[in-house]
Amino acid sequence: MSELPRVQVLHGPNLNLLGTREPDIYGKTTLEQIDAALAAAAKEHGAEIECFQTNHEGLLLDRIHEAIGWAAGILINPGGFTHTSVALRDGLAGSGLPVVEVHLSNVFAREAFRHHSYVSGVSVGLVAGFGPRSYTLGLEALLDHLRAV
Ligand code: DQA
């Protein structure tokens, strides 16, 4: 790939509260700090990212549709929409873009309703359980995937 790969990073509902939200589960790192770590990792790996957080499902879908025009892939933590949203799954599948799903917590070690993801089936892969590191691991994996295709 000659141009820098461009990645749309999407954060779903309640992730704006990171830092103070259930810190025993999600830690004390803020979303701003996660985005800064992602920007540094992107620079290191020769990529460009654009980060967006919303609490609104429709706005998430709008961003996915817009990403079709410019992004090579999507890195997403869908938050609670992971477990509820057929529309999100359809939007990601419809984008035709490679998707990597990330979660701060190990959703499989938590309540049963978190064990199913509508997003995993339309993703290249999933990183969960490593706190903020899940995001940078996910970005690296997505960039490896983009370079391989
Ligand atoms: C989460 C896990 C989801 O189950 C939860 O609804 C979230 C955060 C995570 O990053 O661990 O909002 O996606």
Backbone and ligand atoms as CSV (ligand in chain L), in Angstrom:
chain,resi,resn,atom,element,x,y,z
A,1,MET,N,N,0.862,-1.197,0.000
A,1,MET,CA,C,0.000,0.000,0.000
A,1,MET,C,C,0.897,1.246,0.000
A,2,SER,N,N,0.764,2.102,-0.997
A,2,SER,CA,C,1.657,3.250,-1.081
A,2,SER,C,C,1.207,4.383,-0.148
A,3,GLU,N,N,-0.098,4.697,-0.141
A,3,GLU,CA,C,-0.594,5.748,0.763
A,3,GLU,C,C,-0.622,5.222,2.191
A,4,LEU,N,N,-0.620,6.155,3.157
A,4,LEU,CA,C,-0.777,5.733,4.550
A,4,LEU,C,C,-2.164,5.132,4.721
A,5,PRO,N,N,-2.257,3.944,5.347
A,5,PRO,CA,C,-3.592,3.397,5.591
A,5,PRO,C,C,-4.356,4.275,6.585
A,6,ARG,N,N,-5.624,4.500,6.287
A,6,ARG,CA,C,-6.441,5.362,7.149
A,6,ARG,C,C,-7.509,4.524,7.847
A,7,VAL,N,N,-7.612,4.737,9.153
A,7,VAL,CA,C,-8.507,3.917,9.974
A,7,VAL,C,C,-9.501,4.805,10.721
A,8,GLN,N,N,-10.771,4.436,10.627
A,8,GLN,CA,C,-11.797,5.092,11.436
A,8,GLN,C,C,-11.907,4.344,12.760
A,9,VAL,N,N,-11.637,5.054,13.860
A,9,VAL,CA,C,-11.790,4.477,15.204
A,9,VAL,C,C,-13.134,4.934,15.754
A,10,LEU,N,N,-13.945,3.969,16.186
A,10,LEU,CA,C,-15.279,4.290,16.696
A,10,LEU,C,C,-15.447,3.779,18.120
A,11,HIS,N,N,-15.939,4.658,18.980
A,11,HIS,CA,C,-16.236,4.298,20.366
A,11,HIS,C,C,-17.733,4.464,20.583
A,12,GLY,N,N,-18.372,3.420,21.065
A,12,GLY,CA,C,-19.813,3.460,21.277
A,12,GLY,C,C,-20.219,4.065,22.615
A,13,PRO,N,N,-21.440,3.780,23.040
A,13,PRO,CA,C,-22.043,4.457,24.182
A,13,PRO,C,C,-21.313,4.239,25.503
A,14,ASN,N,N,-21.316,5.283,26.289
A,14,ASN,CA,C,-20.783,5.315,27.660
A,14,ASN,C,C,-19.258,5.308,27.738
A,15,LEU,N,N,-18.603,5.174,26.591
A,15,LEU,CA,C,-17.140,5.153,26.631
A,15,LEU,C,C,-16.563,6.552,26.868
A,16,ASN,N,N,-17.392,7.584,26.688
A,16,ASN,CA,C,-16.972,8.942,27.063
A,16,ASN,C,C,-16.771,9.060,28.566
A,17,LEU,N,N,-17.333,8.125,29.324
A,17,LEU,CA,C,-17.209,8.182,30.794
A,17,LEU,C,C,-15.971,7.450,31.315
A,18,LEU,N,N,-15.185,6.885,30.409
A,18,LEU,CA,C,-13.999,6.140,30.875
A,18,LEU,C,C,-13.123,7.036,31.746
A,19,GLY,N,N,-12.569,6.437,32.773
A,19,GLY,CA,C,-11.780,7.202,33.749
A,19,GLY,C,C,-12.511,7.220,35.083
A,20,THR,N,N,-13.846,7.385,34.977
A,20,THR,CA,C,-14.664,7.383,36.204
A,20,THR,C,C,-15.720,6.285,36.174
A,21,ARG,N,N,-15.988,5.725,34.997
A,21,ARG,CA,C,-17.045,4.709,34.854
A,21,ARG,C,C,-16.546,3.358,35.371
A,22,GLU,N,N,-17.189,2.803,36.383
A,22,GLU,CA,C,-16.866,1.466,36.901
A,22,GLU,C,C,-15.361,1.152,36.774
A,23,PRO,N,N,-14.530,1.922,37.474
A,23,PRO,CA,C,-13.081,1.780,37.275
A,23,PRO,C,C,-12.539,0.399,37.631
A,24,ASP,N,N,-13.257,-0.332,38.491
A,24,ASP,CA,C,-12.816,-1.694,38.816
A,24,ASP,C,C,-12.908,-2.595,37.585
A,25,ILE,N,N,-13.786,-2.268,36.647
A,25,ILE,CA,C,-13.921,-3.065,35.415
A,25,ILE,C,C,-13.133,-2.437,34.270
A,26,TYR,N,N,-13.289,-1.110,34.117
A,26,TYR,CA,C,-12.738,-0.469,32.919
A,26,TYR,C,C,-11.450,0.316,33.161
A,27,GLY,N,N,-10.995,0.373,34.425
A,27,GLY,CA,C,-9.760,1.093,34.720
A,27,GLY,C,C,-9.972,2.592,34.827
A,28,LYS,N,N,-8.861,3.326,34.936
A,28,LYS,CA,C,-8.943,4.768,35.172
A,28,LYS,C,C,-8.475,5.592,33.980
A,29,THR,N,N,-8.109,4.912,32.914
A,29,THR,CA,C,-7.655,5.623,31.718
A,29,THR,C,C,-8.848,6.285,31.035
A,30,THR,N,N,-8.679,7.541,30.645
A,30,THR,CA,C,-9.769,8.264,29.986
A,30,THR,C,C,-9.775,7.960,28.481
A,31,LEU,N,N,-10.894,8.292,27.848
A,31,LEU,CA,C,-10.996,8.091,26.398
A,31,LEU,C,C,-9.978,8.969,25.668
A,32,GLU,N,N,-9.765,10.163,26.197
A,32,GLU,CA,C,-8.780,11.071,25.594
A,32,GLU,C,C,-7.397,10.416,25.601
A,33,GLN,N,N,-7.060,9.763,26.705
A,33,GLN,CA,C,-5.759,9.093,26.803
A,33,GLN,C,C,-5.680,7.906,25.834
A,34,ILE,N,N,-6.791,7.192,25.687
A,34,ILE,CA,C,-6.820,6.071,24.735
A,34,ILE,C,C,-6.618,6.597,23.314
A,35,ASP,N,N,-7.313,7.674,22.975
A,35,ASP,CA,C,-7.162,8.243,21.630
A,35,ASP,C,C,-5.736,8.741,21.395
A,36,ALA,N,N,-5.117,9.288,22.442
A,36,ALA,CA,C,-3.733,9.765,22.303
A,36,ALA,C,C,-2.786,8.580,22.074
A,37,ALA,N,N,-3.018,7.484,22.805
A,37,ALA,CA,C,-2.175,6.288,22.628
A,37,ALA,C,C,-2.365,5.711,21.222
A,38,LEU,N,N,-3.605,5.762,20.731
A,38,LEU,CA,C,-3.872,5.262,19.375
A,38,LEU,C,C,-3.192,6.150,18.329
A,39,ALA,N,N,-3.234,7.446,18.546
A,39,ALA,CA,C,-2.587,8.368,17.596
A,39,ALA,C,C,-1.087,8.114,17.555
A,40,ALA,N,N,-0.485,7.872,18.738
A,40,ALA,CA,C,0.955,7.593,18.794
A,40,ALA,C,C,1.263,6.269,18.095
A,41,ALA,N,N,0.432,5.262,18.341
A,41,ALA,CA,C,0.654,3.951,17.712
A,41,ALA,C,C,0.480,4.056,16.199
A,42,ALA,N,N,-0.509,4.827,15.771
A,42,ALA,CA,C,-0.740,4.994,14.330
A,42,ALA,C,C,0.487,5.644,13.685
A,43,LYS,N,N,1.020,6.674,14.331
A,43,LYS,CA,C,2.191,7.372,13.796
A,43,LYS,C,C,3.371,6.404,13.680
A,44,GLU,N,N,3.554,5.644,14.749
A,44,GLU,CA,C,4.658,4.672,14.779
A,44,GLU,C,C,4.538,3.647,13.650
A,45,HIS,N,N,3.313,3.267,13.332
A,45,HIS,CA,C,3.089,2.230,12.312
A,45,HIS,C,C,2.746,2.820,10.943
A,46,GLY,N,N,2.921,4.124,10.789
A,46,GLY,CA,C,2.715,4.734,9.479
A,46,GLY,C,C,1.279,4.731,9.023
A,47,ALA,N,N,0.375,5.034,9.941
A,47,ALA,CA,C,-1.045,5.055,9.589
A,47,ALA,C,C,-1.672,6.365,10.055
A,48,GLU,N,N,-2.874,6.631,9.549
A,48,GLU,CA,C,-3.641,7.798,9.991
A,48,GLU,C,C,-4.926,7.306,10.616
A,49,ILE,N,N,-5.333,7.944,11.722
A,49,ILE,CA,C,-6.604,7.548,12.338
A,49,ILE,C,C,-7.489,8.768,12.574
A,50,GLU,N,N,-8.764,8.495,12.646
A,50,GLU,CA,C,-9.744,9.509,13.040
A,50,GLU,C,C,-10.611,8.851,14.094
A,51,CYS,N,N,-10.712,9.487,15.278
A,51,CYS,CA,C,-11.449,8.885,16.394
A,51,CYS,C,C,-12.778,9.605,16.604
A,52,PHE,N,N,-13.811,8.828,16.900
A,52,PHE,CA,C,-15.145,9.391,17.100
A,52,PHE,C,C,-15.873,8.581,18.157
A,53,GLN,N,N,-16.476,9.290,19.122
A,53,GLN,CA,C,-17.301,8.616,20.142
A,53,GLN,C,C,-18.707,9.183,20.074
A,54,THR,N,N,-19.686,8.294,20.219
A,54,THR,CA,C,-21.070,8.755,20.309
A,54,THR,C,C,-21.875,7.811,21.190
A,55,ASN,N,N,-22.910,8.389,21.781
A,55,ASN,CA,C,-23.851,7.577,22.557
A,55,ASN,C,C,-25.078,7.207,21.724
A,56,HIS,N,N,-25.060,7.588,20.436
A,56,HIS,CA,C,-26.246,7.443,19.590
A,56,HIS,C,C,-25.994,6.452,18.449
A,57,GLU,N,N,-26.831,5.467,18.375
A,57,GLU,CA,C,-26.655,4.405,17.389
A,57,GLU,C,C,-26.660,4.947,15.952
A,58,GLY,N,N,-27.585,5.855,15.666
A,58,GLY,CA,C,-27.691,6.406,14.309
A,58,GLY,C,C,-26.434,7.170,13.913
A,59,LEU,N,N,-25.852,7.903,14.867
A,59,LEU,CA,C,-24.628,8.655,14.550
A,59,LEU,C,C,-23.463,7.714,14.278
A,60,LEU,N,N,-23.470,6.580,14.982
A,60,LEU,CA,C,-22.433,5.568,14.740
A,60,LEU,C,C,-22.578,5.033,13.315
A,61,LEU,N,N,-23.822,4.764,12.924
A,61,LEU,CA,C,-24.078,4.273,11.561
A,61,LEU,C,C,-23.675,5.314,10.525
A,62,ASP,N,N,-23.989,6.589,10.784
A,62,ASP,CA,C,-23.603,7.644,9.831
A,62,ASP,C,C,-22.098,7.665,9.632
A,63,ARG,N,N,-21.346,7.532,10.721
A,63,ARG,CA,C,-19.878,7.549,10.616
A,63,ARG,C,C,-19.355,6.345,9.838
A,64,ILE,N,N,-19.999,5.204,10.050
A,64,ILE,CA,C,-19.600,4.001,9.303
A,64,ILE,C,C,-19.827,4.241,7.814
A,65,HIS,N,N,-20.974,4.812,7.470
A,65,HIS,CA,C,-21.271,5.066,6.052
A,65,HIS,C,C,-20.282,6.064,5.466
A,66,GLU,N,N,-19.939,7.097,6.247
A,66,GLU,CA,C,-18.976,8.100,5.756
A,66,GLU,C,C,-17.590,7.493,5.577
A,67,ALA,N,N,-17.255,6.529,6.425
A,67,ALA,CA,C,-15.920,5.918,6.364
A,67,ALA,C,C,-15.702,5.177,5.049
A,68,ILE,N,N,-16.795,4.750,4.409
A,68,ILE,CA,C,-16.675,4.034,3.128
A,68,ILE,C,C,-15.885,4.888,2.133
A,69,GLY,N,N,-16.057,6.204,2.234
A,69,GLY,CA,C,-15.418,7.112,1.288
A,69,GLY,C,C,-13.939,7.313,1.481
A,70,TRP,N,N,-13.435,7.073,2.673
A,70,TRP,CA,C,-12.023,7.431,2.883
A,70,TRP,C,C,-11.192,6.417,3.670
A,71,ALA,N,N,-11.839,5.584,4.490
A,71,ALA,CA,C,-11.057,4.709,5.386
A,71,ALA,C,C,-10.757,3.367,4.732
A,72,ALA,N,N,-9.629,2.779,5.180
A,72,ALA,CA,C,-9.272,1.431,4.708
A,72,ALA,C,C,-9.789,0.371,5.659
A,73,GLY,N,N,-10.144,0.789,6.897
A,73,GLY,CA,C,-10.635,-0.171,7.875
A,73,GLY,C,C,-11.243,0.542,9.060
A,74,ILE,N,N,-11.936,-0.231,9.893
A,74,ILE,CA,C,-12.619,0.318,11.069
A,74,ILE,C,C,-12.182,-0.442,12.318
A,75,LEU,N,N,-11.787,0.307,13.341
A,75,LEU,CA,C,-11.509,-0.246,14.671
A,75,LEU,C,C,-12.646,0.221,15.569
A,76,ILE,N,N,-13.373,-0.703,16.165
A,76,ILE,CA,C,-14.568,-0.287,16.912
A,76,ILE,C,C,-14.687,-0.983,18.254
A,77,ASN,N,N,-14.965,-0.172,19.280
A,77,ASN,CA,C,-15.486,-0.697,20.530
A,77,ASN,C,C,-16.955,-0.298,20.557
A,78,PRO,N,N,-17.854,-1.228,20.253
A,78,PRO,CA,C,-19.271,-0.858,20.136
A,78,PRO,C,C,-19.975,-0.687,21.479
A,79,GLY,N,N,-19.235,-0.881,22.607
A,79,GLY,CA,C,-19.869,-0.744,23.918
A,79,GLY,C,C,-21.074,-1.666,24.008
A,80,GLY,N,N,-22.142,-1.186,24.642
A,80,GLY,CA,C,-23.342,-1.998,24.840
A,80,GLY,C,C,-24.032,-2.395,23.536
A,81,PHE,N,N,-23.822,-1.618,22.450
A,81,PHE,CA,C,-24.438,-1.974,21.166
A,81,PHE,C,C,-23.913,-3.308,20.635
A,82,THR,N,N,-22.748,-3.720,21.135
A,82,THR,CA,C,-22.177,-5.022,20.767
A,82,THR,C,C,-23.219,-6.126,20.885
A,83,HIS,N,N,-23.962,-6.039,21.984
A,83,HIS,CA,C,-24.832,-7.151,22.369
A,83,HIS,C,C,-26.285,-6.952,21.941
A,84,THR,N,N,-26.565,-5.833,21.284
A,84,THR,CA,C,-27.972,-5.511,20.988
A,84,THR,C,C,-28.251,-5.154,19.533
A,85,SER,N,N,-27.235,-4.730,18.771
A,85,SER,CA,C,-27.551,-4.001,17.541
A,85,SER,C,C,-27.336,-4.774,16.231
A,86,VAL,N,N,-28.444,-5.243,15.680
A,86,VAL,CA,C,-28.419,-5.820,14.327
A,86,VAL,C,C,-28.077,-4.721,13.317
A,87,ALA,N,N,-28.595,-3.508,13.562
A,87,ALA,CA,C,-28.340,-2.394,12.641
A,87,ALA,C,C,-26.849,-2.086,12.550
A,88,LEU,N,N,-26.164,-2.145,13.684
A,88,LEU,CA,C,-24.724,-1.895,13.681
A,88,LEU,C,C,-24.004,-2.984,12.882
A,89,ARG,N,N,-24.378,-4.219,13.126
A,89,ARG,CA,C,-23.779,-5.321,12.370
A,89,ARG,C,C,-24.005,-5.121,10.863
A,90,ASP,N,N,-25.245,-4.768,10.487
A,90,ASP,CA,C,-25.558,-4.592,9.073
A,90,ASP,C,C,-24.767,-3.420,8.478
A,91,GLY,N,N,-24.631,-2.364,9.244
A,91,GLY,CA,C,-23.877,-1.197,8.763
A,91,GLY,C,C,-22.413,-1.535,8.527
A,92,LEU,N,N,-21.835,-2.260,9.469
A,92,LEU,CA,C,-20.427,-2.648,9.323
A,92,LEU,C,C,-20.261,-3.588,8.133
A,93,ALA,N,N,-21.151,-4.567,8.026
A,93,ALA,CA,C,-21.078,-5.503,6.892
A,93,ALA,C,C,-21.276,-4.744,5.580
A,94,GLY,N,N,-22.227,-3.810,5.572
A,94,GLY,CA,C,-22.539,-3.054,4.365
A,94,GLY,C,C,-21.416,-2.138,3.922
A,95,SER,N,N,-20.566,-1.730,4.871
A,95,SER,CA,C,-19.458,-0.837,4.523
A,95,SER,C,C,-18.445,-1.551,3.635
A,96,GLY,N,N,-18.389,-2.874,3.754
A,96,GLY,CA,C,-17.397,-3.633,2.996
A,96,GLY,C,C,-15.984,-3.451,3.518
A,97,LEU,N,N,-15.832,-2.703,4.614
A,97,LEU,CA,C,-14.496,-2.437,5.161
A,97,LEU,C,C,-14.118,-3.498,6.187
A,98,PRO,N,N,-12.821,-3.852,6.264
A,98,PRO,CA,C,-12.409,-4.753,7.335
A,98,PRO,C,C,-12.589,-4.102,8.701
A,99,VAL,N,N,-13.126,-4.866,9.631
A,99,VAL,CA,C,-13.459,-4.358,10.970
A,99,VAL,C,C,-12.696,-5.167,12.014
A,100,VAL,N,N,-12.145,-4.483,13.007
A,100,VAL,CA,C,-11.614,-5.163,14.191
A,100,VAL,C,C,-12.393,-4.650,15.394
A,101,GLU,N,N,-12.916,-5.585,16.170
A,101,GLU,CA,C,-13.733,-5.287,17.358
A,101,GLU,C,C,-12.830,-5.322,18.592
A,102,VAL,N,N,-12.954,-4.327,19.443
A,102,VAL,CA,C,-12.162,-4.322,20.674
A,102,VAL,C,C,-13.053,-4.069,21.889
A,103,HIS,N,N,-12.630,-4.640,23.012
A,103,HIS,CA,C,-13.277,-4.395,24.302
A,103,HIS,C,C,-12.192,-4.262,25.358
A,104,LEU,N,N,-12.394,-3.317,26.261
A,104,LEU,CA,C,-11.462,-3.167,27.383
A,104,LEU,C,C,-11.513,-4.395,28.276
A,105,SER,N,N,-12.725,-4.835,28.578
A,105,SER,CA,C,-12.913,-5.959,29.499
A,105,SER,C,C,-13.012,-7.265,28.716
A,106,ASN,N,N,-12.798,-8.367,29.409
A,106,ASN,CA,C,-12.999,-9.685,28.801
A,106,ASN,C,C,-14.487,-10.015,28.908
A,107,VAL,N,N,-15.208,-9.688,27.848
A,107,VAL,CA,C,-16.668,-9.822,27.888
A,107,VAL,C,C,-17.103,-11.272,28.147
A,108,PHE,N,N,-16.253,-12.226,27.804
A,108,PHE,CA,C,-16.614,-13.646,27.984
A,108,PHE,C,C,-16.483,-14.102,29.430
A,109,ALA,N,N,-15.805,-13.299,30.242
A,109,ALA,CA,C,-15.661,-13.629,31.657
A,109,ALA,C,C,-16.684,-12.871,32.504
A,110,ARG,N,N,-17.622,-12.205,31.818
A,110,ARG,CA,C,-18.615,-11.386,32.528
A,110,ARG,C,C,-20.015,-11.994,32.380
A,111,GLU,N,N,-21.040,-11.178,32.552
A,111,GLU,CA,C,-22.422,-11.674,32.505
A,111,GLU,C,C,-22.693,-12.376,31.166
A,112,ALA,N,N,-23.620,-13.343,31.200
A,112,ALA,CA,C,-23.924,-14.141,29.999
A,112,ALA,C,C,-24.388,-13.260,28.832
A,113,PHE,N,N,-25.114,-12.161,29.127
A,113,PHE,CA,C,-25.612,-11.342,28.008
A,113,PHE,C,C,-24.494,-10.654,27.236
A,114,ARG,N,N,-23.282,-10.623,27.829
A,114,ARG,CA,C,-22.145,-10.027,27.116
A,114,ARG,C,C,-21.387,-11.055,26.279
A,115,HIS,N,N,-21.802,-12.307,26.333
A,115,HIS,CA,C,-21.059,-13.347,25.623
A,115,HIS,C,C,-21.393,-13.375,24.134
A,116,HIS,N,N,-22.523,-12.763,23.775
A,116,HIS,CA,C,-22.860,-12.706,22.343
A,116,HIS,C,C,-22.589,-11.322,21.779
A,117,SER,N,N,-21.902,-11.304,20.628
A,117,SER,CA,C,-21.656,-10.046,19.925
A,117,SER,C,C,-22.247,-10.121,18.529
A,118,TYR,N,N,-23.039,-9.108,18.161
A,118,TYR,CA,C,-23.531,-9.015,16.787
A,118,TYR,C,C,-22.411,-8.596,15.832
A,119,VAL,N,N,-21.346,-8.034,16.395
A,119,VAL,CA,C,-20.283,-7.459,15.569
A,119,VAL,C,C,-19.212,-8.490,15.205
A,120,SER,N,N,-18.965,-9.437,16.082
A,120,SER,CA,C,-17.848,-10.379,15.855
A,120,SER,C,C,-17.962,-11.110,14.523
A,121,GLY,N,N,-19.189,-11.466,14.145
A,121,GLY,CA,C,-19.390,-12.236,12.914
A,121,GLY,C,C,-19.088,-11.467,11.640
A,122,VAL,N,N,-18.990,-10.137,11.734
A,122,VAL,CA,C,-18.628,-9.351,10.546
A,122,VAL,C,C,-17.264,-8.679,10.741
A,123,SER,N,N,-16.489,-9.199,11.699
A,123,SER,CA,C,-15.163,-8.644,11.990
A,123,SER,C,C,-14.064,-9.594,11.541
A,124,VAL,N,N,-12.908,-8.998,11.252
A,124,VAL,CA,C,-11.721,-9.807,10.960
A,124,VAL,C,C,-11.309,-10.548,12.224
A,125,GLY,N,N,-11.410,-9.865,13.354
A,125,GLY,CA,C,-11.020,-10.464,14.628
A,125,GLY,C,C,-11.426,-9.585,15.784
A,126,LEU,N,N,-11.127,-10.063,16.967
A,126,LEU,CA,C,-11.606,-9.448,18.211
A,126,LEU,C,C,-10.471,-9.436,19.239
A,127,VAL,N,N,-10.308,-8.299,19.924
A,127,VAL,CA,C,-9.354,-8.213,21.034
A,127,VAL,C,C,-10.133,-7.751,22.257
A,128,ALA,N,N,-10.073,-8.519,23.341
A,128,ALA,CA,C,-10.839,-8.171,24.543
A,128,ALA,C,C,-10.058,-8.536,25.791
A,129,GLY,N,N,-10.176,-7.688,26.805
A,129,GLY,CA,C,-9.668,-8.057,28.117
A,129,GLY,C,C,-8.355,-7.416,28.522
A,130,PHE,N,N,-7.785,-6.607,27.642
A,130,PHE,CA,C,-6.469,-6.039,27.941
A,130,PHE,C,C,-6.528,-4.560,28.300
A,131,GLY,N,N,-7.706,-4.085,28.700
A,131,GLY,CA,C,-7.828,-2.669,29.044
A,131,GLY,C,C,-7.519,-1.818,27.824
A,132,PRO,N,N,-6.932,-0.632,28.032
A,132,PRO,CA,C,-6.646,0.263,26.910
A,132,PRO,C,C,-5.739,-0.386,25.853
A,133,ARG,N,N,-4.944,-1.349,26.288
A,133,ARG,CA,C,-4.042,-2.042,25.350
A,133,ARG,C,C,-4.834,-2.811,24.281
A,134,SER,N,N,-6.077,-3.180,24.590
A,134,SER,CA,C,-6.908,-3.851,23.572
A,134,SER,C,C,-6.984,-2.994,22.309
A,135,TYR,N,N,-7.070,-1.670,22.494
A,135,TYR,CA,C,-7.192,-0.786,21.333
A,135,TYR,C,C,-5.921,-0.781,20.486
A,136,THR,N,N,-4.763,-0.656,21.134
A,136,THR,CA,C,-3.530,-0.579,20.338
A,136,THR,C,C,-3.204,-1.939,19.713
A,137,LEU,N,N,-3.511,-3.024,20.450
A,137,LEU,CA,C,-3.347,-4.355,19.854
A,137,LEU,C,C,-4.272,-4.504,18.645
A,138,GLY,N,N,-5.499,-4.036,18.801
A,138,GLY,CA,C,-6.467,-4.128,17.708
A,138,GLY,C,C,-6.033,-3.310,16.500
A,139,LEU,N,N,-5.495,-2.119,16.763
A,139,LEU,CA,C,-5.025,-1.280,15.649
A,139,LEU,C,C,-3.877,-1.966,14.916
A,140,GLU,N,N,-2.923,-2.499,15.685
A,140,GLU,CA,C,-1.792,-3.190,15.047
A,140,GLU,C,C,-2.281,-4.362,14.208
A,141,ALA,N,N,-3.234,-5.113,14.740
A,141,ALA,CA,C,-3.757,-6.281,14.012
A,141,ALA,C,C,-4.479,-5.843,12.742
A,142,LEU,N,N,-5.231,-4.760,12.834
A,142,LEU,CA,C,-5.945,-4.265,11.652
A,142,LEU,C,C,-4.943,-3.792,10.592
A,143,LEU,N,N,-3.902,-3.093,11.020
A,143,LEU,CA,C,-2.903,-2.608,10.048
A,143,LEU,C,C,-2.162,-3.779,9.411
A,144,ASP,N,N,-1.833,-4.806,10.202
A,144,ASP,CA,C,-1.218,-6.016,9.631
A,144,ASP,C,C,-2.134,-6.610,8.576
A,145,HIS,N,N,-3.415,-6.679,8.914
A,145,HIS,CA,C,-4.399,-7.253,7.977
A,145,HIS,C,C,-4.452,-6.434,6.694
A,146,LEU,N,N,-4.468,-5.109,6.834
A,146,LEU,CA,C,-4.555,-4.242,5.642
A,146,LEU,C,C,-3.327,-4.386,4.756
A,147,ARG,N,N,-2.189,-4.590,5.408
A,147,ARG,CA,C,-0.951,-4.714,4.632
A,147,ARG,C,C,-0.873,-6.062,3.931
A,148,ALA,N,N,-1.592,-7.034,4.476
A,148,ALA,CA,C,-1.538,-8.395,3.922
A,148,ALA,C,C,-2.503,-8.571,2.749
A,149,VAL,N,N,-3.530,-7.702,2.659
A,149,VAL,CA,C,-4.536,-7.919,1.593
A,149,VAL,C,C,-4.216,-7.095,0.347
L,1,DQA,C1,C,-17.228,-2.948,26.612
L,1,DQA,C2,C,-17.964,-4.207,27.072
L,1,DQA,C3,C,-19.462,-4.069,26.867
L,1,DQA,O1,O,-20.125,-5.236,27.328
L,1,DQA,C4,C,-19.997,-2.878,27.643
L,1,DQA,O2,O,-21.371,-2.698,27.372
L,1,DQA,C5,C,-19.224,-1.630,27.370
L,1,DQA,C6,C,-17.773,-1.715,27.302
L,1,DQA,C7,C,-15.708,-3.041,26.912
L,1,DQA,O3,O,-14.966,-2.266,26.320
L,1,DQA,O4,O,-15.286,-3.851,27.744
L,1,DQA,O5,O,-19.780,-0.550,27.293
L,1,DQA,O6,O,-17.394,-2.824,25.211
